[in-house]
Amino acid sequence: MSTTALIVVDIQNDYFPGGKWPLDGVEAAADNAARIIAAARKKGDLVIHVRHETPSPDAPFFVPGSAGAQLHAKAAALPGEKVILKHFMSPYRETELLDILRSSKIEAVTVVGNMSHMCIDAVTRASDDFGFKTTVIHDACATHDLAFNGVTVPSTQVHAAFMAALRFGYATVVSADEFLA
């Protein structure tokens, strides 16, 4: 039995073109995530999908019950795969994720999904804090430009900064090709 789980975070319709909050590079990231999901399934790893809904009906995106809040076809769960519904940035907060990982005797987690600077950061740091050997597939994650104090930070720099920070102390950070080799 595998002791590795793949956590597929928020690969949802609202993040894609035509959605309410499209991310830069989301199509390519989702294609890489799909490759990682296929490999995890083939190896018999536990695959857990995380889906975010914002509990307010006037939410800017991920409105409960909307098509935008559904998992994107590129990362759809197969029958029998766990889908965790979350309402916060960290999929550990007020969900069964930690219990599922512990009861499945998981020692290592691999992370793919969206957004690099929010939920990917949150799940990676928490996974390490809970003692899991953590790997992030950097090119299977996407984000968007950010602004702070009058400065716009391009998405490529946002993504690179967060991947560098995670690699510094929380996770192994590799490309999909490196991971699959």
C-alpha positions in Angstrom: 0.0 0.0 0.0 1.3 3.4 -1.0 2.2 5.9 1.7 2.0 8.9 -0.7 -1.1 11.0 -1.4 -1.6 13.5 -4.1 -3.6 16.6 -3.0 -5.2 18.3 -6.0 -6.1 21.8 -4.9 -8.9 24.0 -6.4 -8.5 23.2 -10.0 -12.0 24.6 -10.6 -13.8 26.2 -13.5 -13.8 29.8 -12.2 -10.0 29.9 -12.6 -10.2 29.1 -16.3 -10.9 31.4 -19.2 -14.6 32.4 -19.1 -14.6 31.9 -15.3 -14.9 34.6 -12.7 -11.3 34.6 -11.6 -9.0 33.4 -14.5 -5.4 32.7 -13.6 -2.3 33.2 -15.8 -1.1 29.9 -17.2 -3.9 27.9 -15.8 -4.4 25.7 -18.8 -0.7 24.6 -18.9 -0.7 24.1 -15.2 -3.8 22.0 -15.3 -2.3 19.9 -18.2 0.7 19.2 -15.9 -1.6 18.5 -13.0 -3.5 16.0 -15.1 -0.2 14.2 -15.9 0.6 14.0 -12.2 -2.9 12.8 -11.3 -2.6 10.0 -14.0 0.7 8.9 -12.6 -0.5 8.9 -9.0 -3.5 6.8 -10.0 -1.3 4.3 -11.9 1.0 4.0 -8.8 -1.9 3.5 -6.5 -1.4 6.6 -4.5 -4.3 8.1 -2.6 -5.7 11.0 -4.8 -7.6 13.7 -2.9 -9.3 16.5 -4.7 -10.0 19.8 -2.9 -12.8 22.1 -4.0 -13.3 25.5 -2.6 -16.7 27.2 -2.1 -17.0 30.7 -0.7 -19.9 30.5 1.8 -21.5 33.8 0.7 -23.9 33.9 -2.2 -22.4 37.3 -3.3 -18.9 35.9 -3.4 -16.7 37.1 -6.3 -16.0 33.5 -7.3 -16.6 29.9 -6.2 -20.2 30.6 -5.4 -21.9 27.5 -3.8 -23.7 25.4 -6.3 -22.3 27.3 -9.3 -20.7 25.8 -12.4 -17.6 27.9 -11.6 -17.2 26.2 -8.2 -17.1 22.7 -9.8 -13.8 20.8 -10.5 -12.5 21.4 -14.0 -12.6 18.5 -16.4 -8.8 18.4 -16.6 -8.7 17.4 -12.9 -12.1 15.7 -12.4 -12.3 13.1 -9.6 -12.9 9.5 -10.6 -15.6 7.6 -8.8 -14.2 6.6 -5.4 -11.7 9.4 -5.1 -12.3 11.7 -2.2 -13.4 15.3 -2.8 -13.0 17.6 0.1 -15.1 20.7 0.3 -13.3 23.6 2.0 -14.3 27.2 2.9 -10.9 28.5 3.9 -7.5 28.8 2.3 -6.1 25.7 4.0 -7.8 22.4 3.1 -6.8 21.2 6.6 -9.0 23.8 8.3 -12.4 22.4 9.4 -12.2 19.5 7.0 -11.4 15.8 7.2 -8.2 16.0 5.2 -5.8 15.4 8.1 -7.9 12.5 9.4 -7.9 10.9 5.9 -4.2 11.2 5.5 -3.4 9.8 9.0 -5.9 7.0 8.8 -4.4 6.0 5.4 -0.9 6.0 6.9 0.3 8.6 4.5 3.9 9.8 5.0 4.4 12.0 2.0 2.1 14.4 0.0 2.5 15.8 -3.5 0.7 19.1 -4.1 -0.7 20.5 -7.4 -3.3 23.2 -8.1 -4.3 26.8 -7.5 -3.4 29.5 -6.4 0.3 29.4 -5.8 0.2 32.4 -3.4 -2.8 31.3 -1.4 -4.1 27.7 -1.1 -0.9 26.0 -2.5 1.1 28.0 0.0 -1.3 27.2 2.8 -1.6 23.4 2.1 2.2 23.1 1.7 3.1 24.8 4.9 0.5 22.9 6.9 1.5 19.6 5.4 5.0 20.1 6.5 3.9 21.3 9.9 1.8 18.1 10.3 5.0 16.0 9.5 4.4 15.0 5.9 7.3 14.9 3.5 5.9 17.5 1.0 6.6 18.0 -2.7 5.1 20.8 -4.9 4.9 20.4 -8.6 5.6 24.1 -9.5 4.5 24.0 -13.1 1.2 22.3 -12.1 0.2 25.4 -10.1 -1.0 28.8 -11.3 -1.7 32.3 -10.0 -2.3 35.8 -11.1 -0.8 39.3 -10.8 -0.9 40.9 -7.3 -0.9 44.5 -6.2 0.4 45.9 -3.0 1.1 49.5 -2.0 0.8 50.8 -5.6 3.1 48.1 -7.0 1.8 45.4 -9.4 3.7 42.2 -9.2 3.4 40.0 -12.3 2.1 36.5 -11.9 5.4 34.9 -12.9 7.2 36.8 -10.1 4.4 36.0 -7.6 4.7 32.3 -8.5 8.5 32.3 -8.4 8.6 34.1 -5.0 6.2 31.6 -3.4 7.9 28.5 -4.9 11.2 29.8 -3.7 9.9 30.4 -0.2 8.3 26.9 -0.1 11.5 25.3 -1.4 13.5 27.1 1.2 12.0 25.4 4.2 8.7 23.6 3.5 8.9 21.3 0.5 10.8 19.9 -2.4 9.7 21.9 -5.4 10.1 20.3 -8.8 8.7 20.4 -12.3 6.2 17.8 -13.6 8.9 16.4 -15.9 11.4 16.1 -13.0 8.8 14.4 -10.8 7.7 12.0 -13.5 11.3 11.0 -14.5 
